[in-house]
Amino acid sequence: MKNIFETIVGFLVLFIAGMFTYFAYQSSGEKLDVNSQYALTASFDNIDGIKVGSEVKISGITVGKVIYQELDYDTYSAIIKITLDKKIRIPEDSSAQIMSSSLIGDKYVLIVPGTEEKMLQDGETIEFTQSSMNIEGVISKFLFGLKEGGGSNNNENENEDDNVNKSNDKANEQNYIFNDSGTENSIS
């Protein structure tokens, strides 16, 4: 009797888990209809933070996903493939940028539509791209740059020392004029 009760409870738990998964999938807005999507590729120098499943946005609205990424072994560029809804047509001169939703947030691909009348077709490449900016790298360059340069006070002192040396050199210089006979006379 105890085994039958445990079996029924087990099936009930699996049923509830399945229903939860189904409703979560339905509410996420995911659609598996590949006939209503098309793919584009883009090449970047750096896609730091982008992964398969990252969002693709236009004007802040999610319009697609990153479905594939690879390294080009000849140029060492990162190549990503994105899918977009077929209703969203992208002009040929559009650009793709790697953006961050916040300072420590997820990264996404931002499509900035161009003005050309010709639209990109399935399988074509977005030519104009802007890579991910590495915030940690920028901060470390700023911090180590101050440390190596010695800060602004050292530069001011060096400039003052250079000015003093230049004025001393001018004080030690003697001005000469030549008279008609070719002899030099000092006029300091």
FENRA-V382679 format. One record per helix or strand of 3 or more residues. SS is the DSSP state (helix for helix, strand for strand). FROM is the first residue (numbers start at 1). TO is the last residue. If there is no record, write none. Layout:
BEGIN
ss->SS from->FROM to->TO
ss->SS from->FROM to->TO
END
This chain:
BEGIN
ss->helix from->2 to->28
ss->helix from->34 to->36
ss->strand from->37 to->44
ss->strand from->55 to->58
ss->strand from->61 to->71
ss->strand from->78 to->85
ss->strand from->95 to->100
ss->strand from->107 to->112
ss->strand from->128 to->130
ss->helix from->135 to->149
ss->helix from->151 to->172
ss->strand from->176 to->178
ss->strand from->184 to->186
END
